[in-house]
Amino acid sequence: MEISKLIQNAVIEASTTFRKDQLNAYERALSVESDENASWVLQLLIENAKIAEEKRFPLCDDTGIPHVIVEIGENVSLPGNFFDEINLGIQKGLQKLPARPMAVRGDDIERIEQSRGLYDDPGKLVPSSFIIDKTQRNGVNIHILMLGGGPEIRASTYRVFHRRNYSKVFNEVKTWMRSEVTMLGCTPCVPAVGIGRTHFEASSLMLKAMAHGNLDQQSKIEEEITESINETGIGALGIGGSVTALGSFVNIGPQRASGVRIVSMRPCCLVEPRRSSLFLPPPILE
């Protein structure tokens, strides 16, 4: 199968299908939620996800901006049109879904001001610049993330003075998350956190946390963040309840010898991270 077709299918899968760990997290949340109204909301969200997968409907009206992470094996040679095929697959996937038309017309100033309106074609939505990384596998991993606007409004990347204490860093993460999730609206959420040496690196690590995170396998730090948010009692859709976060994804990269850590944080909404991952073994790439 050509690469563009695989990418097209991945875009549609990411946009319409809960991952297994995601659905498991919802089922766990429903089993422990004591608030009657919140339980009803969780049941509706699970039902919505099952209908979306069955009928290949988008999980949310905000179908998101495509972000791509490509992980390349050490001895893998890529065909010359490899990245063109990925872009073509994204375009076709957005059109077939269909995604919500969100591409803004015009030059630099006109796009900022949105003065010339939008393209009607969902395929005009250009993906973000790809992140290229390595993998130990003999082939190529491709992760497609569809990122919605609500979490982006509440996301932030900034420096934290660590004072040689990891608790200082994560206490600030928890404080920030608790304040932003209150205004997110689309809960239960999944906080994603990347900690690196620069703003670019921290943001990249946060995206990789979403690409590789597993709600069925949580670290101690991830559990601490989730528990802190659940203590707010915000609940599903902000109506109150014991489950405000389904889990958390944290990715800590190399650090520099300095007094600050750069932290990128994003409170993923109730359908996120919307992602699909595929592996291309060498025969497909030849």
Secondary structure, DSSP 8 states (H G I E B T S, - for coil): --HHHHHHHHHHHHHH---HHHHHHHHHHHHH---HHHHHHHHHHHHHHHHHHHHT--SSSS--EEEEEEEEETT----TTHHHHHHHHHHHHHHHTT-----B-SSHHHHHHTTT-B-S-GGG------EEEEESSSSEEEEEEEE-HHHHHH-EEEEEE-TT-HHHHHHHHHHHHHHHHHHH-S-SBEEEEEEESSHHHHHHHHHHHHHH--TTS--HHHHHHHHHHHTT---GGGS--S-SBS--EEEE----SSSEEEEEEEEE-TT-SEEEEEEE-HHHH-
